[in-house]
């Protein structure tokens, strides 16, 4: 492996074979809700109970899914890179916990996490493995009706952008896995990586909106093509 610094961006496609629906394929993840209703601050303000229920169901559904070989392979790559003194950042747009359960550490969840919630009044963020309701009281400030899913909705600013951009600007290789390239800022990471001189590789089921930006695109299911690529990398 002659690559020293890698940034990997993952999207819903990496969790598809675990049984979590992607967003933009038929019958996508918003489960027949208009996206404005369940993935915007305005939708939450209009009907917080409905939105809490939607995310409670998705959080509970995590118990029925398992990481697949793509998650496990990335965790292996992370361990190998670090053992060899290299740097690797796994950035995910996914709000599931399958990278962590596949063995990856320090995963950067730029769109938040289903198993986290925060208080909109005092900004206290906390782990959450249970249902929350409009009536839930914040354990930090004791306010009621202010605890909400720690999910970055449309119109909100993704997390950890400074750290992600710093890592992309100094990486040798940027790899995008299972994402449609439809949502910015993640869709623009490949251009930043290229601008700063990195090689760029896309692993996806089909040609994506951003494919033409990549030096190389490999098509197939993440559960096969990611482990194959990791084998190439670690030998
Ligand atoms: P999308 O649903 O937009 O795209 C999923 C991509 O994965 C598509 O290009 C599919 O072809 C590909 N795919 C499907 N099955 C696959 C498989 N088995 N192996 C490999 N690739 C596969 O999901 P994202 O790009 O992740 O944001 O969507 C980006 C953001 O849009 C999400 O994080 C979400 C949504 O708005 C927020 O919730 C803030």
py3Dmol code that shows the C-alpha trace and the ligand (Angstrom):
import py3Dmol

protein = """\
ATOM      1  CA  UNK A   1       0.000   0.000   0.000  1.00  0.00           C
ATOM      2  CA  UNK A   2       1.767   3.174  -1.122  1.00  0.00           C
ATOM      3  CA  UNK A   3      -1.021   5.504  -0.021  1.00  0.00           C
ATOM      4  CA  UNK A   4      -0.481   7.278   3.264  1.00  0.00           C
ATOM      5  CA  UNK A   5      -3.588   9.382   3.773  1.00  0.00           C
ATOM      6  CA  UNK A   6      -7.093   8.291   2.749  1.00  0.00           C
ATOM      7  CA  UNK A   7     -10.482   9.908   3.148  1.00  0.00           C
ATOM      8  CA  UNK A   8     -13.481   7.649   2.575  1.00  0.00           C
ATOM      9  CA  UNK A   9     -16.976   9.044   2.103  1.00  0.00           C
ATOM     10  CA  UNK A  10     -19.877   6.621   2.429  1.00  0.00           C
ATOM     11  CA  UNK A  11     -23.581   6.943   1.681  1.00  0.00           C
ATOM     12  CA  UNK A  12     -26.750   4.908   1.923  1.00  0.00           C
ATOM     13  CA  UNK A  13     -25.548   2.397  -0.705  1.00  0.00           C
ATOM     14  CA  UNK A  14     -23.031   0.869   1.705  1.00  0.00           C
ATOM     15  CA  UNK A  15     -25.845  -0.104   4.090  1.00  0.00           C
ATOM     16  CA  UNK A  16     -28.267  -1.276   1.374  1.00  0.00           C
ATOM     17  CA  UNK A  17     -27.208  -4.926   1.577  1.00  0.00           C
ATOM     18  CA  UNK A  18     -27.731  -4.794   5.346  1.00  0.00           C
ATOM     19  CA  UNK A  19     -31.375  -4.065   4.616  1.00  0.00           C
ATOM     20  CA  UNK A  20     -31.533  -0.305   5.108  1.00  0.00           C
ATOM     21  CA  UNK A  21     -33.238   1.401   2.191  1.00  0.00           C
ATOM     22  CA  UNK A  22     -31.378   4.071   0.255  1.00  0.00           C
ATOM     23  CA  UNK A  23     -32.998   7.486  -0.213  1.00  0.00           C
ATOM     24  CA  UNK A  24     -33.360   7.867  -3.943  1.00  0.00           C
ATOM     25  CA  UNK A  25     -34.176   4.330  -5.043  1.00  0.00           C
ATOM     26  CA  UNK A  26     -37.758   3.083  -5.386  1.00  0.00           C
ATOM     27  CA  UNK A  27     -39.577   3.001  -2.021  1.00  0.00           C
ATOM     28  CA  UNK A  28     -36.787   5.079  -0.470  1.00  0.00           C
ATOM     29  CA  UNK A  29     -35.953   5.806   3.134  1.00  0.00           C
ATOM     30  CA  UNK A  30     -38.446   8.551   3.754  1.00  0.00           C
ATOM     31  CA  UNK A  31     -41.076   5.787   3.760  1.00  0.00           C
ATOM     32  CA  UNK A  32     -43.627   7.617   1.602  1.00  0.00           C
ATOM     33  CA  UNK A  33     -43.422  10.790   3.685  1.00  0.00           C
ATOM     34  CA  UNK A  34     -42.703  13.987   1.763  1.00  0.00           C
ATOM     35  CA  UNK A  35     -39.097  14.875   2.572  1.00  0.00           C
ATOM     36  CA  UNK A  36     -40.225  18.320   3.805  1.00  0.00           C
ATOM     37  CA  UNK A  37     -42.339  16.616   6.479  1.00  0.00           C
ATOM     38  CA  UNK A  38     -39.672  14.438   8.112  1.00  0.00           C
ATOM     39  CA  UNK A  39     -36.328  15.932   7.122  1.00  0.00           C
ATOM     40  CA  UNK A  40     -36.627  19.687   7.612  1.00  0.00           C
ATOM     41  CA  UNK A  41     -36.827  21.954  10.691  1.00  0.00           C
ATOM     42  CA  UNK A  42     -40.100  23.310   9.282  1.00  0.00           C
ATOM     43  CA  UNK A  43     -41.609  19.825   9.103  1.00  0.00           C
ATOM     44  CA  UNK A  44     -40.569  19.225  12.712  1.00  0.00           C
ATOM     45  CA  UNK A  45     -42.080  22.523  13.852  1.00  0.00           C
ATOM     46  CA  UNK A  46     -45.344  21.671  12.073  1.00  0.00           C
ATOM     47  CA  UNK A  47     -45.742  18.172  13.550  1.00  0.00           C
ATOM     48  CA  UNK A  48     -43.066  17.211  16.090  1.00  0.00           C
ATOM     49  CA  UNK A  49     -44.919  14.068  17.222  1.00  0.00           C
ATOM     50  CA  UNK A  50     -44.966  12.654  13.685  1.00  0.00           C
ATOM     51  CA  UNK A  51     -41.269  13.400  13.194  1.00  0.00           C
ATOM     52  CA  UNK A  52     -40.309  11.879  16.576  1.00  0.00           C
ATOM     53  CA  UNK A  53     -42.303   8.747  15.654  1.00  0.00           C
ATOM     54  CA  UNK A  54     -40.576   8.516  12.263  1.00  0.00           C
ATOM     55  CA  UNK A  55     -37.081   8.607  13.841  1.00  0.00           C
ATOM     56  CA  UNK A  56     -38.105   6.352  16.762  1.00  0.00           C
ATOM     57  CA  UNK A  57     -39.081   3.705  14.197  1.00  0.00           C
ATOM     58  CA  UNK A  58     -35.836   4.096  12.286  1.00  0.00           C
ATOM     59  CA  UNK A  59     -33.783   3.947  15.497  1.00  0.00           C
ATOM     60  CA  UNK A  60     -35.635   0.807  16.597  1.00  0.00           C
ATOM     61  CA  UNK A  61     -35.100  -0.755  13.146  1.00  0.00           C
ATOM     62  CA  UNK A  62     -31.323  -0.651  13.671  1.00  0.00           C
ATOM     63  CA  UNK A  63     -31.766  -3.624  16.002  1.00  0.00           C
ATOM     64  CA  UNK A  64     -32.864  -5.734  13.019  1.00  0.00           C
ATOM     65  CA  UNK A  65     -29.868  -5.063  10.763  1.00  0.00           C
ATOM     66  CA  UNK A  66     -26.244  -6.125  10.796  1.00  0.00           C
ATOM     67  CA  UNK A  67     -23.109  -4.682   9.220  1.00  0.00           C
ATOM     68  CA  UNK A  68     -22.227  -6.261   5.863  1.00  0.00           C
ATOM     69  CA  UNK A  69     -18.816  -7.182   4.379  1.00  0.00           C
ATOM     70  CA  UNK A  70     -18.309  -3.609   3.116  1.00  0.00           C
ATOM     71  CA  UNK A  71     -18.500  -2.144   6.638  1.00  0.00           C
ATOM     72  CA  UNK A  72     -16.205  -4.857   7.967  1.00  0.00           C
ATOM     73  CA  UNK A  73     -13.697  -4.369   5.136  1.00  0.00           C
ATOM     74  CA  UNK A  74     -13.427  -0.627   5.800  1.00  0.00           C
ATOM     75  CA  UNK A  75     -12.769  -1.326   9.473  1.00  0.00           C
ATOM     76  CA  UNK A  76      -9.989  -3.727   8.410  1.00  0.00           C
ATOM     77  CA  UNK A  77      -8.521  -1.083   6.126  1.00  0.00           C
ATOM     78  CA  UNK A  78      -8.634   1.438   8.964  1.00  0.00           C
ATOM     79  CA  UNK A  79      -6.753  -0.903  11.318  1.00  0.00           C
ATOM     80  CA  UNK A  80      -4.157  -1.789   8.639  1.00  0.00           C
ATOM     81  CA  UNK A  81      -3.576   1.830   7.659  1.00  0.00           C
ATOM     82  CA  UNK A  82      -3.129   2.882  11.258  1.00  0.00           C
ATOM     83  CA  UNK A  83      -0.801  -0.059  11.992  1.00  0.00           C
ATOM     84  CA  UNK A  84       1.376   1.136   9.106  1.00  0.00           C
ATOM     85  CA  UNK A  85       1.437   4.721  10.370  1.00  0.00           C
ATOM     86  CA  UNK A  86      -1.031   5.985   7.765  1.00  0.00           C
ATOM     87  CA  UNK A  87      -4.034   8.226   8.278  1.00  0.00           C
ATOM     88  CA  UNK A  88      -7.593   7.359   7.364  1.00  0.00           C
ATOM     89  CA  UNK A  89     -10.820   9.232   7.952  1.00  0.00           C
ATOM     90  CA  UNK A  90     -14.146   7.481   7.397  1.00  0.00           C
ATOM     91  CA  UNK A  91     -16.812  10.112   6.799  1.00  0.00           C
ATOM     92  CA  UNK A  92     -20.378   8.910   6.466  1.00  0.00           C
ATOM     93  CA  UNK A  93     -23.591  10.586   5.442  1.00  0.00           C
ATOM     94  CA  UNK A  94     -25.394   7.663   7.055  1.00  0.00           C
ATOM     95  CA  UNK A  95     -27.151   7.996  10.375  1.00  0.00           C
ATOM     96  CA  UNK A  96     -27.020   4.263  11.138  1.00  0.00           C
ATOM     97  CA  UNK A  97     -24.356   2.689  13.377  1.00  0.00           C
ATOM     98  CA  UNK A  98     -23.203  -0.056  11.011  1.00  0.00           C
ATOM     99  CA  UNK A  99     -19.660   1.257  10.483  1.00  0.00           C
ATOM    100  CA  UNK A 100     -19.092   1.181  14.242  1.00  0.00           C
ATOM    101  CA  UNK A 101     -20.689  -2.251  14.592  1.00  0.00           C
ATOM    102  CA  UNK A 102     -18.465  -3.442  11.722  1.00  0.00           C
ATOM    103  CA  UNK A 103     -15.447  -2.436  13.816  1.00  0.00           C
ATOM    104  CA  UNK A 104     -14.595   1.064  12.564  1.00  0.00           C
ATOM    105  CA  UNK A 105     -13.527   3.726  15.063  1.00  0.00           C
ATOM    106  CA  UNK A 106     -13.938   7.500  15.120  1.00  0.00           C
ATOM    107  CA  UNK A 107     -16.411   7.527  12.236  1.00  0.00           C
ATOM    108  CA  UNK A 108     -17.354  11.078  11.283  1.00  0.00           C
ATOM    109  CA  UNK A 109     -21.143  11.295  10.994  1.00  0.00           C
ATOM    110  CA  UNK A 110     -21.652  14.462   9.005  1.00  0.00           C
ATOM    111  CA  UNK A 111     -25.461  14.115   8.921  1.00  0.00           C
ATOM    112  CA  UNK A 112     -25.866  13.099  12.573  1.00  0.00           C
ATOM    113  CA  UNK A 113     -26.783   9.769  14.139  1.00  0.00           C
ATOM    114  CA  UNK A 114     -30.038   7.967  14.872  1.00  0.00           C
ATOM    115  CA  UNK A 115     -28.670   6.923  18.248  1.00  0.00           C
ATOM    116  CA  UNK A 116     -28.016  10.501  19.333  1.00  0.00           C
ATOM    117  CA  UNK A 117     -30.443  13.257  20.319  1.00  0.00           C
ATOM    118  CA  UNK A 118     -29.938  16.811  21.484  1.00  0.00           C
ATOM    119  CA  UNK A 119     -31.772  19.539  23.318  1.00  0.00           C
ATOM    120  CA  UNK A 120     -32.608  22.495  21.099  1.00  0.00           C
ATOM    121  CA  UNK A 121     -32.761  24.727  24.207  1.00  0.00           C
ATOM    122  CA  UNK A 122     -29.344  24.058  25.806  1.00  0.00           C
ATOM    123  CA  UNK A 123     -27.543  22.153  22.982  1.00  0.00           C
ATOM    124  CA  UNK A 124     -26.836  19.170  25.229  1.00  0.00           C
ATOM    125  CA  UNK A 125     -26.100  16.182  22.922  1.00  0.00           C
ATOM    126  CA  UNK A 126     -26.548  12.636  24.254  1.00  0.00           C
ATOM    127  CA  UNK A 127     -26.614   8.961  23.281  1.00  0.00           C
ATOM    128  CA  UNK A 128     -30.110   7.595  22.852  1.00  0.00           C
ATOM    129  CA  UNK A 129     -31.085   3.971  22.371  1.00  0.00           C
ATOM    130  CA  UNK A 130     -34.774   4.439  23.140  1.00  0.00           C
ATOM    131  CA  UNK A 131     -37.862   6.304  21.905  1.00  0.00           C
ATOM    132  CA  UNK A 132     -38.171  10.027  22.539  1.00  0.00           C
ATOM    133  CA  UNK A 133     -41.385  12.002  22.562  1.00  0.00           C
ATOM    134  CA  UNK A 134     -42.487  15.607  22.459  1.00  0.00           C
ATOM    135  CA  UNK A 135     -42.921  15.359  26.250  1.00  0.00           C
ATOM    136  CA  UNK A 136     -39.339  14.116  26.830  1.00  0.00           C
ATOM    137  CA  UNK A 137     -37.451  16.301  29.314  1.00  0.00           C
ATOM    138  CA  UNK A 138     -33.829  17.302  28.719  1.00  0.00           C
ATOM    139  CA  UNK A 139     -31.713  15.748  31.514  1.00  0.00           C
ATOM    140  CA  UNK A 140     -29.338  18.730  31.421  1.00  0.00           C
ATOM    141  CA  UNK A 141     -31.606  21.810  31.480  1.00  0.00           C
ATOM    142  CA  UNK A 142     -34.879  20.087  32.473  1.00  0.00           C
ATOM    143  CA  UNK A 143     -36.794  21.777  29.644  1.00  0.00           C
ATOM    144  CA  UNK A 144     -39.604  19.764  28.067  1.00  0.00           C
ATOM    145  CA  UNK A 145     -40.429  19.569  24.322  1.00  0.00           C
ATOM    146  CA  UNK A 146     -36.922  20.491  23.210  1.00  0.00           C
ATOM    147  CA  UNK A 147     -35.212  17.097  22.793  1.00  0.00           C
ATOM    148  CA  UNK A 148     -35.013  16.204  19.103  1.00  0.00           C
ATOM    149  CA  UNK A 149     -33.229  13.684  16.870  1.00  0.00           C
ATOM    150  CA  UNK A 150     -29.573  14.544  16.242  1.00  0.00           C
ATOM    151  CA  UNK A 151     -30.086  14.388  12.501  1.00  0.00           C
ATOM    152  CA  UNK A 152     -28.941  17.127  10.135  1.00  0.00           C
ATOM    153  CA  UNK A 153     -32.079  18.089   8.266  1.00  0.00           C
ATOM    154  CA  UNK A 154     -32.258  19.962   4.966  1.00  0.00           C
ATOM    155  CA  UNK A 155     -31.365  23.595   5.600  1.00  0.00           C
ATOM    156  CA  UNK A 156     -29.091  22.718   8.563  1.00  0.00           C
ATOM    157  CA  UNK A 157     -25.313  22.717   8.503  1.00  0.00           C
ATOM    158  CA  UNK A 158     -23.576  19.312   8.390  1.00  0.00           C
ATOM    159  CA  UNK A 159     -21.274  18.428  11.291  1.00  0.00           C
ATOM    160  CA  UNK A 160     -17.455  18.415  11.373  1.00  0.00           C
ATOM    161  CA  UNK A 161     -17.033  20.276   8.083  1.00  0.00           C
ATOM    162  CA  UNK A 162     -13.732  21.920   9.087  1.00  0.00           C
ATOM    163  CA  UNK A 163     -12.102  18.632  10.077  1.00  0.00           C
ATOM    164  CA  UNK A 164     -13.403  16.887   6.949  1.00  0.00           C
ATOM    165  CA  UNK A 165     -12.131  19.587   4.609  1.00  0.00           C
ATOM    166  CA  UNK A 166      -8.726  19.621   6.326  1.00  0.00           C
ATOM    167  CA  UNK A 167      -8.422  15.852   5.871  1.00  0.00           C
ATOM    168  CA  UNK A 168      -9.538  16.007   2.227  1.00  0.00           C
ATOM    169  CA  UNK A 169      -7.053  18.753   1.376  1.00  0.00           C
ATOM    170  CA  UNK A 170      -4.102  16.667   2.553  1.00  0.00           C
ATOM    171  CA  UNK A 171      -5.191  13.166   1.475  1.00  0.00           C
ATOM    172  CA  UNK A 172      -3.517  11.120  -1.287  1.00  0.00           C
ATOM    173  CA  UNK A 173      -6.669   9.190  -2.077  1.00  0.00           C
ATOM    174  CA  UNK A 174     -10.344  10.087  -1.809  1.00  0.00           C
ATOM    175  CA  UNK A 175     -12.843   7.226  -2.115  1.00  0.00           C
ATOM    176  CA  UNK A 176     -16.611   7.593  -2.387  1.00  0.00           C
ATOM    177  CA  UNK A 177     -18.768   4.538  -1.671  1.00  0.00           C
ATOM    178  CA  UNK A 178     -22.502   4.067  -2.217  1.00  0.00           C
ATOM    179  CA  UNK A 179     -23.602   7.645  -2.596  1.00  0.00           C
ATOM    180  CA  UNK A 180     -25.580   9.251  -5.395  1.00  0.00           C
ATOM    181  CA  UNK A 181     -23.623  12.520  -5.349  1.00  0.00           C
ATOM    182  CA  UNK A 182     -26.934  14.372  -5.163  1.00  0.00           C
ATOM    183  CA  UNK A 183     -26.519  16.180  -1.844  1.00  0.00           C
ATOM    184  CA  UNK A 184     -24.007  18.944  -1.129  1.00  0.00           C
ATOM    185  CA  UNK A 185     -21.631  19.567   0.549  1.00  0.00           C
ATOM    186  CA  UNK A 186     -20.678  15.850   0.438  1.00  0.00           C
ATOM    187  CA  UNK A 187     -21.163  15.761  -3.341  1.00  0.00           C
ATOM    188  CA  UNK A 188     -18.458  18.423  -3.697  1.00  0.00           C
ATOM    189  CA  UNK A 189     -15.754  16.627  -1.683  1.00  0.00           C
ATOM    190  CA  UNK A 190     -14.367  14.896  -4.775  1.00  0.00           C
ATOM    191  CA  UNK A 191     -13.729  18.252  -6.431  1.00  0.00           C
ATOM    192  CA  UNK A 192     -11.853  19.551  -3.384  1.00  0.00           C
ATOM    193  CA  UNK A 193      -9.793  16.343  -3.251  1.00  0.00           C
ATOM    194  CA  UNK A 194      -8.890  16.590  -6.940  1.00  0.00           C
ATOM    195  CA  UNK A 195      -8.078  20.270  -6.681  1.00  0.00           C
ATOM    196  CA  UNK A 196      -5.577  19.472  -3.920  1.00  0.00           C
ATOM    197  CA  UNK A 197      -3.972  16.660  -5.918  1.00  0.00           C
ATOM    198  CA  UNK A 198      -5.543  13.451  -4.550  1.00  0.00           C
ATOM    199  CA  UNK A 199      -6.399  10.406  -6.650  1.00  0.00           C
ATOM    200  CA  UNK A 200     -10.138   9.767  -6.616  1.00  0.00           C
ATOM    201  CA  UNK A 201     -12.058   6.496  -6.759  1.00  0.00           C
ATOM    202  CA  UNK A 202     -15.780   5.833  -6.750  1.00  0.00           C
ATOM    203  CA  UNK A 203     -17.334   2.479  -5.744  1.00  0.00           C
ATOM    204  CA  UNK A 204     -21.059   2.438  -6.475  1.00  0.00           C
ATOM    205  CA  UNK A 205     -23.820   0.243  -7.805  1.00  0.00           C
ATOM    206  CA  UNK A 206     -24.354   2.446 -10.828  1.00  0.00           C
ATOM    207  CA  UNK A 207     -22.940   5.535 -12.484  1.00  0.00           C
ATOM    208  CA  UNK A 208     -23.776   8.426 -10.137  1.00  0.00           C
ATOM    209  CA  UNK A 209     -24.434  12.112 -10.718  1.00  0.00           C
ATOM    210  CA  UNK A 210     -20.817  12.812  -9.760  1.00  0.00           C
ATOM    211  CA  UNK A 211     -19.072   9.911 -11.515  1.00  0.00           C
ATOM    212  CA  UNK A 212     -17.456  12.103 -14.136  1.00  0.00           C
ATOM    213  CA  UNK A 213     -15.416  13.861 -11.423  1.00  0.00           C
ATOM    214  CA  UNK A 214     -13.628  10.646 -10.389  1.00  0.00           C
ATOM    215  CA  UNK A 215     -10.391   9.276 -11.866  1.00  0.00           C
ATOM    216  CA  UNK A 216     -11.874   5.792 -11.649  1.00  0.00           C
ATOM    217  CA  UNK A 217     -15.348   4.343 -11.029  1.00  0.00           C
ATOM    218  CA  UNK A 218     -15.930   0.671 -10.189  1.00  0.00           C
ATOM    219  CA  UNK A 219     -19.508  -0.542 -10.420  1.00  0.00           C
ATOM    220  CA  UNK A 220     -21.060  -3.295  -8.320  1.00  0.00           C
ATOM    221  CA  UNK A 221     -22.534  -4.066  -4.932  1.00  0.00           C
ATOM    222  CA  UNK A 222     -20.621  -2.586  -2.037  1.00  0.00           C
ATOM    223  CA  UNK A 223     -20.618  -5.957  -0.243  1.00  0.00           C
ATOM    224  CA  UNK A 224     -18.385  -7.330  -3.034  1.00  0.00           C
ATOM    225  CA  UNK A 225     -16.461  -4.436  -4.531  1.00  0.00           C
ATOM    226  CA  UNK A 226     -15.422  -2.830  -1.244  1.00  0.00           C
ATOM    227  CA  UNK A 227     -13.805  -5.999   0.207  1.00  0.00           C
ATOM    228  CA  UNK A 228     -12.110  -6.596  -3.191  1.00  0.00           C
ATOM    229  CA  UNK A 229     -10.687  -3.081  -3.195  1.00  0.00           C
ATOM    230  CA  UNK A 230      -9.563  -3.361   0.442  1.00  0.00           C
ATOM    231  CA  UNK A 231      -7.758  -6.633  -0.393  1.00  0.00           C
ATOM    232  CA  UNK A 232      -5.915  -4.791  -3.169  1.00  0.00           C
ATOM    233  CA  UNK A 233      -4.976  -2.050  -0.749  1.00  0.00           C
ATOM    234  CA  UNK A 234      -3.735  -4.159   2.136  1.00  0.00           C
ATOM    235  CA  UNK A 235      -2.322  -7.066   0.097  1.00  0.00           C
TER     236      UNK A 235
END
"""
ligand_1 = """\
39
LIG
P -28.908 7.971 -2.176
O -30.140 7.148 -1.954
O -29.071 9.306 -2.798
O -27.881 7.158 -3.078
C -27.505 5.849 -2.783
C -26.512 5.377 -3.827
O -26.096 4.072 -3.481
C -27.082 5.303 -5.260
O -26.166 5.886 -6.179
C -27.228 3.792 -5.510
O -26.972 3.445 -6.863
C -26.118 3.245 -4.625
N -26.361 1.871 -4.170
C -27.539 1.247 -3.922
N -27.345 -0.002 -3.502
C -25.990 -0.199 -3.476
C -25.147 -1.299 -3.154
N -25.622 -2.474 -2.737
N -23.809 -1.129 -3.266
C -23.290 0.052 -3.679
N -24.034 1.125 -4.013
C -25.368 1.005 -3.911
O -28.161 8.077 -0.766
P -27.014 9.108 -0.328
O -26.138 9.446 -1.464
O -26.394 8.535 0.899
O -29.178 13.229 4.049
O -27.883 10.358 0.072
C -27.228 11.490 0.575
C -28.083 12.175 1.605
O -29.374 12.390 1.051
C -28.381 11.346 2.834
O -27.354 11.351 3.810
C -29.583 12.032 3.384
C -30.344 12.362 2.120
O -30.902 13.610 2.130
C -29.767 13.567 5.193
O -30.608 12.884 5.733
C -29.294 14.850 5.759
"""
view = py3Dmol.view(width=600, height=400)
view.addModel(protein, "pdb")
view.setStyle({"model": 0}, {"cartoon": {"style": "trace"}})
view.addModel(ligand_1, "xyz")
view.setStyle({"model": 1}, {"stick": {}})
view.zoomTo()
view.show()
